[in-house]
Amino acid sequence: MSKKESELKYRIQGKGFDLRLYWTDFVWGGAILAISTICLELFYRMIVDYNDKYESDVRYYVSTRILKGEKHDRILTVIFEKLYHINENTMEANIYMAAVIAAIIIVNFMAVRFFIKDDGLIDRVPRYSMQAASLIALFTGPIYFPVLHEWYYMHSFESFAWHSPTQQSMMLFSMIATLCFLKMFLGYEERISAGWWLGTMVFCILSASCKPSFIVDFILSVIIFFLVELFSGGREGMGKRFAKLFVMGLSLVPAGIYTLWLQTKEFGDTTLNEGEHHIVYGLKVLLSHEHVFNEMFFGMAFALIVIAANIKRFKENKYFLTLLIFLTGVFQWGFFTETGKRANYGNFDWGRMYGNYFLSLICLALLLENIFAEDSVFPKNKKLRKVYIAVALIVLAMSVLSQLNYFRLILTGHGYMH
């Protein structure tokens, strides 16, 4: 009996499916339950303004706006209103937010598994390592050194937004939209799956209904991505490729239209006078960020190491698109900002935060491949491979420990801006 068979606890077979559960699946499920339960208490304290310590956006979205009778123009705020009126309290919204955290971990696993499987290494990378990566990803973020950094969150490449239910929901829907798009694209030469096309459209709309920043990045990334795909294939069959790419691109149109409508309705008129709310763009916006290179280096240290070791892999479509989403997010963050009442809302920052998160998640998948498949990185230099993996793991540990401490501070009421 093999080791894998000895670890098998349950197996359910039927027509068209074969469900196998291992003991690590139960450990993983327990970890998800524990984290979501902790978040249930955290979000409750944020909602009730527990001892005036748990500053966040949660209270505003799930109760304040509703009690004030403010108008809702986003799907997510309508959802919060419906949840509130079930029992005229915030418990249902609290459960929803904790469920989003659990769902993010599960989608983390799906994304890591998808990339590893598409690379043909699913039989070489253990399932438990992918489950561990799905948990670790939630706590990846900037490395914190008290001597160099005043804040964990502010003036950094931002940690996970525990204080923002809209960002958490956007993160979940954006990851699902990205995976649906990749599943649709990777098989498009044979056929365009209607299911994946519809999934891309729906989850892009849901993402835009939470925060529109990701959709701006995603549409720009897909345009660049499609242009590269169109012209890299040569002149032969260009017309057929263009038609198929155009059909896939239509899945983003509804979310794009919604974002344009939201821009004109909620974000204000960009022609307003100085001092009022309007959008500012240009290189001076990037230069206004203090310690920008410090932010990027310590916020991206782990991903930069993995990318450097696996740079050739980022020519492959799924890795190239992942990098594009991050870069367009950085572009939006660095070249656009708002003034007036929305100056501190960070509306042009959320897409970059998603890009950073998803890129770090995919770098975790690459690191797993590098660890368990010896020929996946530096195949002719075993010493260099060992040094690289050791450095990557050390930097990852520094990142996770920093963010776990940040999470501890949030749990104990120190505020998310710490």
N, C-alpha and C positions, 0 to 999 in steps of 0.2 A: 504494500500500500504506500503511495507517495505521500509526502508531507502535506501537499495541498488537499489530498483526499482525506487525510486524517483530521484536518482542520474543518472539514465540511460538517455543518451541524444539521442543516435542513436542505432538502431538495424537492422542489415541486415541478413536475414535468406535465406537459399537456401538449395539445396540438398547437404548434407554432411558438411555444415558449418553453424555457428551461430555467427556472428560478433556483439559484443556489445561494444559500446564506452560510457565512462563516462566522466564527466567534468574534472576529474583528468587526463585523457588521453591527453586532450588538453593542460593542464598545463604542463604535462611532455613533450609533444612534443614541446611546446614553450621553455622550459628550454633547451632541446637538441639543438634546433635551435639557441638559444642565445649563448650557450657554443661553438658550432661549428662556429658561426659567429665571436666570439671573437678570436677563434683559427685561423680563416682565416686571420685576421689582424696580429696576432702574427707570423704566419708562413711566411706571406708576408715580415714582417720586418726582420725575420731571413734570408730570401732568398736574399733580397737586401742589407743586412748588414747595416741596418738603423742606421746612425750616429755612426757606429762602436761599437754599444752597445749590439746587439743581437747575441752574440756568440752561435753557434750551429753547428750541423752536416748537417742541412737542406740545406744550400747553396751548400755545397760540393756535396751532392747526386743529387740535382735536376737541377744543372746548371754547376758547375765547372768541374765535371768529363766529362760531355757531351761536353762542349766547348773545353776542352783539348783533346778530342778524345780518352780518356782512354777506354780500353777494358772492357767489362762487362761480368761477369761470374755468376751473380745472377739474378734471375727472376725479382726482384723488381727494380734493376737498369735499366734493359731493359724496364720495364714499365715506369719509369721516362723519359727515352730517347724517347720513343714513345709519351708520353704526351708533352714533350718539342717541338717536331717537328710538332705538330698539328698546332701551330701558331708561332713557333720559340720564345716562351717565357715560363715563369714558372707558368702562371696562372692555367693551368690545373692540374699541380702537387700540387699547393697550395690547389685547391678545393679537390683533392684526399685526401690530409692529413687531411683536416677539416672533410671530410666524414668519414675517419677512426675513428676519435674521436667520431663522432655521432654513428657510428656502434659499437664501444666498449661499449658505454652506453647501447645501445639496447641489446647487447649480455650479458652485466652485468645482465640486467633484466631477460633475458632468463635463465641464469645460476641460479640465485636466485630462480626463479619460478620453475625450474626443480627440484632442491633439495627439496624445500618445498612441491611440489606436490608428489614427490616420497616418502616423509615422511608421506604422507596422511593428510597434514594439509593445503592444498590449500584453503579450505572453511573457515578456521579459521584465516588466515593471510590476511589482506586487500590488495587489489591490489595496492592502493596508497602507502603503506609502502614499497612494493617491488620496485616500481618506484623510490621512494625516495632513497632507498638503491643503486639503479643502478647509481644514480647521485653522492651520497656520496662516493661510491667506487673509483671514479676517483680521489678523494682528500684524500684518506687514505694514510698514510705513517708515517715516523718517527716523533715522538714528539720532538719539538725543544725547548731547554732551552739555552738562550744566555750564561749563566754561564758555562754550560757543553759542548756546541757544538760550534765549530767555523764555521761549514758549515751546510747548509740545505741538500745539495746533496752529496758532497764529504765526505768521511769517515763516511758514514751513511749506513743504509740499503736501501738507495736511494729512493727518491721520484719518482713520475711518470716522465718518460723521455720525457719531452716536447720538448727537443732539438733534438731528434733522430727519424726521420721518419721510419727507419728500425726497431727500437724497438717497436714503436707504431703499425706498421703493424704486427710484430711478435706476439705482445700481442693479437691482434684481431684474427689472424689465429690460435694461440695456444689455445685460449679459445674455439673456434669453434671445433678444433680438439679434445680437451678434452671432450667436450659435446657429440660429435659424438661417440667417443669411449665408453663413459659411457652408452649412449643409446644402443649401440651395445652389450655391455657386460651384462647389466642388464637383457636382454632377451635371452641370448645366450643358455640357457638350452633347450628352446623350439625351437628356430631357430636363425640363425645369419642373421641379416638384411643386404642384399646386399647394400642398400642405405646408411646405417650408416657406413658400411665397406668402401665403396667408399668415403664417406665424410671424414672419418678418414684419409685415404690415401692422398687425395687431399690436405686437409688443413695442414697435417703434412709436405708435400712437400713445400707448400707455406710458412709455418713457417720457415722451414730450409733455404729457399731461402732468407729470411730476416736476420735471426740470427740462427746459427745452435745450439746454446747452449741449447735451450729448448728440442730439439729432443734427445740430449745426455741424458738429465735428464729423459725424458719421456720413452725412450727405457729401461733404467735401472730400472725405477719405474715399468714398465709393466712386466719386467722379474721377479722382486721380487713379484709383485702382483699376477702373474700367478702361481708362485711356491707355494705361500700360498694357493691360490684357489685349486690347483691341489692336494696338500697333506692334506688340511683341510677337504676335502670331504670323506676321507677314501679310502680304496683300492677298494671298490665296484664302478664300473663305471669309474675307473681312466683312462682307455684307451680311452673311449669315451670323457671324459673331456679334456684329453690331445689333442686329435684330434681337438676339437672345439677351444681350446685355441690357438693351433698352427695356425689354419686358421685365427683367429682374429689377431694374432701376425704378420701375413704376411702383414697386412695393413700398418705396420710401416717400412717394408723392403725398399721400394723405397726411402723414406726420409733418411733412414740410409745409403743407398748406395750413395745418393747424398752428404750427410754430409762427408762421407769418401773421396769421390772425391774432395770435397771442401777443406778438410784438407790437402791433398797432393798437391793441386794446389795453394791454396791461403795462407794457414797458415804457410807454409814452412816446411823444413826438420828438424826434431827434432834432427838430428845428427850433426848439424852445430857446429862450434867451439864456445867456450865461447866468449861472447861479441856480437855475431850475434844473429839473431832471432831464438829462439828455445823454447821448452816447458819445464818448471820446475814443478816438482810435489813432494809432500811429506808434512809431518807435518810442516816443517819449513815455508811453504807458509802461512798456517793458523796463525802461531805464528808471522809472519811478519806484520799482520794487526794490526794497532794501535787501542787500545781501543775496541777490538773486542766484548767483552761482553757488553760494553756500546752501541755499534751499534745494537747488537741483541736485547737487552732489550727494548730500546726506539723505535726501528723499529718494534718490534713484540708485544708491550705491549697489544694492544687491542686483538689481536688474542690469545695471551697466556691466557688472562682472560677468554675468551669464551671457549677455548679448555679445560681449567682446570675445568670449570663448566659442560662441556658436554663430558668429557673424554670417557665415555662409547660409545658415538655415533661414535667415530673414529675407532671402531671395524667394523662398517658397511662398505661395499665395497666402496661406492662412497666417503665417508669421509676418509677412509684409503688410497685410491689412491691419493686424494688431499694432504694429509700429506706426502705421499711418494714423490710426485713431488717436494714439498718444500724441504724435507730433502736431496734428491739427488742433488737439486740445491745448497744447502748449502755445500754439499760435494764437488761439482765441483768448487764452488767459493773458498772454503777453502784450497783445496789441489792441484789446478792447476793454473798456471799463465804462462805468456809469457815474454820473454826478447827481447831486440832489438827494432826495429821500432814499434812493436805492444805492447810494454810493458804497455802502458797506454790506450789501446783500450778496456780492460775489456771483452774480448771475452769469458771468462769462468764465467762471472758474470751475463749475461742477463737471463739465465735460472732460477737462484735463484731469480732474481727480479720478473720474472713471477710467480714463485712458491709462493713468498711472497704475490703478488697481488691477485692471485686466492684464496689462503688460507684465506686472509683477507676478500675477497668477500663472501666466503662460511661461514665464521664466522658471517658476517652480516646477512646472511640467517638464521643461527642458533639463533642469537639474536632476530630476528623477531619472530621466533617460540617461544622462551622463553618468550617474552613479551605478545604475543597474545594467546598462549596456556599454561595455568597455569600448566598443568601437564607435560610439556615437560622438566622441570628442577626443581630440589628440590621440588617435589610435596608434600612432607610431612613437609616441613619447609618453610612456606610462608615468614617469616621474612628474612631468609637467601636469598630467591629468590629475594626479594625486594632490599636487600643490593647489591647482585650481579648485578642486572640489573642497579641500580644506578651507581655503580662503572664502569661498562662496558660503559655506556652512557657518563660518565664524561671523561673517557680515550679516547673514540671515538671522543668526541668533541675536546679534546686537539689535537688529531692527525689531524683532519680535519682543525681546525683553523690554525695549524702550516703549513699545506700544502696549504691552501688558501693564507696565507701570502707569502709563497714561490712562488705561482703562480702570485701573485701581483708583486713581485719583478721581475719575468721573464717578465711580461707584460710591466713593466716600464724600461726595458733595463738594469737590474743589472747583467745579465748573469746567465746561468744555474748552474755554479759551485759555486755560492754563498752559 
